Amino acid sequence: MKDIEDLIQKAVELQSNGLITAQIADELNISRETVVWLLTRSKKEETTPAPKDISVNWSSIGKSAKRLHNVSLALCDMVLETMEKINAEVDVVVGIAANGIPLASMMAYELDADLAIYHRKGQESVKTGHRGIISRNFGSVAGKNCIIVDDVITTGSTSTEVIEQLKEMDAKPRVVVVLVDKKGVDTMHNVPIQSLVRIARLD
Ligand SMILES: O=P(O)(O)OC[C@H]1O[C@H](OP(=O)(O)OP(=O)(O)O)[C@H](O)[C@@H]1O
């Protein structure tokens, strides 16, 4: 119960800082439906039963470079296992901004690969068909074996977008690797999904 009260407080705080529902959902790693539920509940209004969702807080890893490094080693190990199966080398590690960047940087160093950063566009831009970009300040992806790194998969829309975008750029997305996979699928667009923790609902 305390966790729910904490989440309500955090959601209200983020809303009062000007964040919209989608941004609050991303920040708290929960669905938009859950954000609406939390905000409704904060007003003590009648609410429907809570949506089936799981809140992920990985700040105990994120606050420590040493822990991030250790976790990135585990993610590299999983990636290499997958890459061995398809007999391919990692050319580029693509970190999804913002949360995928620290892990992707450390993984690129460990794998002796280039680092690329993918910036998503806002939700409105996505609706109108504009997608994100690979930052010019980092590596390029065309023609290269890429692994995609992020913190959490919730709906999978971010990973799907990046896979599609990389394919359009003639890159070869080989694996998506995350800390926590809340969606629990094996592949997206035929690209394998690897996670340290995979959540599976039993109901
Ligand atoms: O599977 P999905 O439903 O697409 O959600 C997962 C994405 O949401 C969060 O990113 P966000 O868009 O908040 O960007 P941020 O890393 O800048 O917070 C998270 O870091 C993932 O990238």
The ligand as a MOL file (V3000), in Angstrom:
LIG
                    3D

  0  0  0     0  0            999 V3000
M  V30 BEGIN CTAB
M  V30 COUNTS 22 22 0 0 0
M  V30 BEGIN ATOM
M  V30 1 O 7.8850 -0.1660 -24.0930 0
M  V30 2 P 7.3810 1.2450 -24.0520 0
M  V30 3 O 5.9270 1.3230 -23.6730 0
M  V30 4 O 7.6970 1.9980 -25.3030 0
M  V30 5 O 8.0850 1.9860 -22.8240 0
M  V30 6 C 9.4530 1.8700 -22.5370 0
M  V30 7 C 10.1850 3.1630 -22.7830 0
M  V30 8 O 9.6720 4.1890 -21.9140 0
M  V30 9 C 10.7770 4.8050 -21.2420 0
M  V30 10 O 11.3890 5.7680 -22.0400 0
M  V30 11 P 10.8590 7.2610 -22.2060 0
M  V30 12 O 10.0080 7.3480 -23.4180 0
M  V30 13 O 10.2960 7.7070 -20.8860 0
M  V30 14 O 12.1620 8.1010 -22.4310 0
M  V30 15 P 13.2050 8.4830 -21.3010 0
M  V30 16 O 14.1600 7.3220 -21.2610 0
M  V30 17 O 13.7670 9.7390 -21.8210 0
M  V30 18 O 12.4740 8.6550 -19.9890 0
M  V30 19 C 11.7630 3.6750 -21.0960 0
M  V30 20 O 13.0590 4.1750 -20.8450 0
M  V30 21 C 11.6540 2.9930 -22.4380 0
M  V30 22 O 12.4280 3.6320 -23.4260 0
M  V30 END ATOM
M  V30 BEGIN BOND
M  V30 1 2 1 2
M  V30 2 1 2 3
M  V30 3 1 2 4
M  V30 4 1 2 5
M  V30 5 1 5 6
M  V30 6 1 6 7
M  V30 7 1 7 8
M  V30 8 1 7 21
M  V30 9 1 8 9
M  V30 10 1 9 10
M  V30 11 1 9 19
M  V30 12 1 10 11
M  V30 13 2 11 12
M  V30 14 1 11 13
M  V30 15 1 11 14
M  V30 16 1 14 15
M  V30 17 2 15 16
M  V30 18 1 15 17
M  V30 19 1 15 18
M  V30 20 1 19 20
M  V30 21 1 19 21
M  V30 22 1 21 22
M  V30 END BOND
M  V30 END CTAB
M  END
